[in-house]
Amino acid sequence: MSAQDIRQLTSGILIALFLLASVGSAAHAQSAADELSECQQIEAQRLTAIEDDVAANGPMSSDLYEKYFSLALLYRVRDDHQQAAEALEQAHHRQRVPHALISPEQIAVIRELRTNSIALGDFERAITLDVQLMRIATQNPGHPESTHILVATAERQ
């Protein structure tokens, strides 16, 4: 992941967090409408970036993971969990191919898939994703996230 990709992903996350924080206030109704319009513009930009990347580098471009992941976060902020699920599945697929079927690099996307599955009411899928996270944690005991994954999963049980 290049520095530019990290900046773009961080920027997308910050915008998503900003939108999430500000949309909740009734006093900012006009501001929320403006932000929704801005959110739609960002969505269009991200979709165009994905299309351009696929055209230039093919459907398995290494840059597509970050683009789909960022798009999924944007959809989640808008409470569009179905589109978020689709974008997360695309991101997960791009992460599994260059690594392994289950690897520590997939922790972030699996966590988001789990959160999104709960939002959609698909608790069976959330449990399956918990099992994947536990498998990653037990196969990679030295990874910084392993202890957190195991503790969080145990607390949910």
C-alpha positions as CSV (number, residue, x, y, z in Angstrom):
1,M,0.0,0.0,0.0
2,S,1.6,3.3,-1.1
3,A,1.6,6.5,0.9
4,Q,-0.9,8.0,-1.5
5,D,-3.3,5.0,-1.0
6,I,-3.0,5.4,2.8
7,R,-3.7,9.2,2.5
8,Q,-6.7,8.5,0.3
9,L,-8.1,5.8,2.6
10,T,-7.5,7.9,5.7
11,S,-9.2,10.9,4.0
12,G,-12.1,8.7,3.1
13,I,-12.4,7.4,6.6
14,L,-12.2,10.9,8.1
15,I,-14.9,12.2,5.7
16,A,-17.1,9.2,6.6
17,L,-16.6,9.8,10.3
18,F,-17.4,13.6,9.8
19,L,-20.5,12.8,7.9
20,L,-21.6,10.3,10.5
21,A,-21.1,12.7,13.3
22,S,-22.8,15.6,11.7
23,V,-25.8,13.9,10.1
24,G,-27.3,13.1,13.5
25,S,-28.2,16.7,14.4
26,A,-31.6,18.0,13.4
27,A,-30.2,21.6,13.7
28,H,-28.0,20.9,10.8
29,A,-30.7,19.7,8.4
30,Q,-29.5,21.9,5.5
31,S,-25.9,21.0,6.3
32,A,-26.9,17.4,6.2
33,A,-28.5,17.8,2.8
34,D,-25.3,19.4,1.5
35,E,-23.2,16.7,3.1
36,L,-25.5,14.0,1.5
37,S,-24.8,15.7,-1.9
38,E,-21.1,15.7,-1.1
39,C,-21.3,12.1,-0.1
40,Q,-23.0,11.2,-3.5
41,Q,-20.2,13.1,-5.3
42,I,-17.6,11.2,-3.3
43,E,-19.4,7.9,-4.2
44,A,-19.3,8.8,-7.9
45,Q,-15.6,9.7,-7.7
46,R,-14.8,6.4,-6.0
47,L,-16.9,4.4,-8.5
48,T,-15.1,6.1,-11.3
49,A,-11.7,5.4,-9.7
50,I,-12.6,1.7,-9.5
51,E,-13.7,1.6,-13.1
52,D,-10.6,3.4,-14.2
53,D,-8.4,1.1,-12.2
54,V,-10.1,-2.0,-13.6
55,A,-9.7,-0.6,-17.1
56,A,-6.0,0.2,-16.6
57,N,-4.9,-2.7,-14.4
58,G,-7.5,-5.4,-14.6
59,P,-10.1,-6.7,-12.2
60,M,-7.5,-8.0,-9.7
61,S,-5.5,-4.7,-9.4
62,S,-3.8,-4.4,-6.0
63,D,-5.2,-0.9,-5.6
64,L,-8.8,-2.1,-5.7
65,Y,-8.9,-3.4,-2.1
66,E,-8.5,0.1,-0.7
67,K,-10.9,1.6,-3.1
68,Y,-13.7,-1.0,-2.4
69,F,-13.0,-0.8,1.3
70,S,-13.3,3.0,1.3
71,L,-16.5,2.8,-0.7
72,A,-18.0,0.3,1.7
73,L,-17.3,2.7,4.6
74,L,-19.0,5.5,2.7
75,Y,-22.1,3.3,2.2
76,R,-22.1,2.3,5.8
77,V,-22.2,5.9,6.9
78,R,-25.3,6.3,4.7
79,D,-26.8,3.3,6.4
80,D,-26.9,1.5,3.0
81,H,-25.7,-1.8,4.4
82,Q,-26.6,-3.8,1.3
83,Q,-24.3,-1.8,-0.9
84,A,-21.7,-1.8,1.9
85,A,-21.9,-5.6,1.9
86,E,-21.3,-5.8,-1.8
87,A,-18.3,-3.4,-1.7
88,L,-16.9,-5.3,1.3
89,E,-17.2,-8.6,-0.5
90,Q,-15.3,-7.1,-3.4
91,A,-12.6,-5.8,-1.1
92,H,-12.4,-9.2,0.7
93,H,-12.0,-11.0,-2.6
94,R,-9.1,-8.7,-3.6
95,Q,-7.5,-9.3,-0.2
96,R,-7.8,-13.1,-0.3
97,V,-6.3,-13.6,-3.7
98,P,-2.8,-12.1,-3.2
99,H,-2.5,-13.5,0.4
100,A,-4.1,-16.6,1.6
101,L,-7.7,-17.6,2.1
102,I,-7.4,-16.6,5.8
103,S,-4.6,-14.2,6.7
104,P,-4.0,-11.3,9.1
105,E,-4.2,-8.8,6.3
106,Q,-7.9,-9.6,6.1
107,I,-8.7,-8.6,9.7
108,A,-10.1,-5.1,8.9
109,V,-12.3,-6.3,6.1
110,I,-13.6,-9.3,8.0
111,R,-14.5,-7.0,11.0
112,E,-16.4,-4.7,8.7
113,L,-18.2,-7.6,7.0
114,R,-19.2,-8.8,10.5
115,T,-20.4,-5.4,11.6
116,N,-22.4,-5.0,8.3
117,S,-23.8,-8.5,8.6
118,I,-25.2,-7.7,12.1
119,A,-26.7,-4.4,10.6
120,L,-28.4,-6.5,8.0
121,G,-29.7,-9.0,10.5
122,D,-27.6,-11.8,9.1
123,F,-26.3,-13.2,12.5
124,E,-25.3,-16.6,11.0
125,R,-22.9,-14.8,8.7
126,A,-21.6,-12.7,11.6
127,I,-20.9,-15.9,13.5
128,T,-19.1,-17.4,10.5
129,L,-17.0,-14.3,10.3
130,D,-16.2,-14.5,14.0
131,V,-14.9,-18.0,13.4
132,Q,-12.7,-16.7,10.6
133,L,-11.3,-14.0,12.9
134,M,-10.6,-16.6,15.6
135,R,-8.9,-18.8,13.1
136,I,-6.6,-15.9,12.0
137,A,-5.9,-15.1,15.7
138,T,-5.0,-18.7,16.7
139,Q,-2.9,-19.3,13.5
140,N,-1.0,-16.0,14.1
141,P,-0.5,-15.7,17.9
142,G,2.2,-13.1,17.6
143,H,0.1,-10.7,15.5
144,P,-0.9,-7.5,17.4
145,E,-4.6,-8.1,16.8
146,S,-4.8,-11.7,17.9
147,T,-5.3,-11.2,21.6
148,H,-7.9,-8.5,21.0
149,I,-9.8,-10.7,18.6
150,L,-9.9,-13.6,21.0
151,V,-10.9,-11.5,24.0
152,A,-13.6,-9.6,22.0
153,T,-15.0,-12.9,20.7
154,A,-15.1,-14.4,24.1
155,E,-16.9,-11.4,25.5
156,R,-19.6,-11.7,22.8
157,Q,-20.2,-15.4,23.7
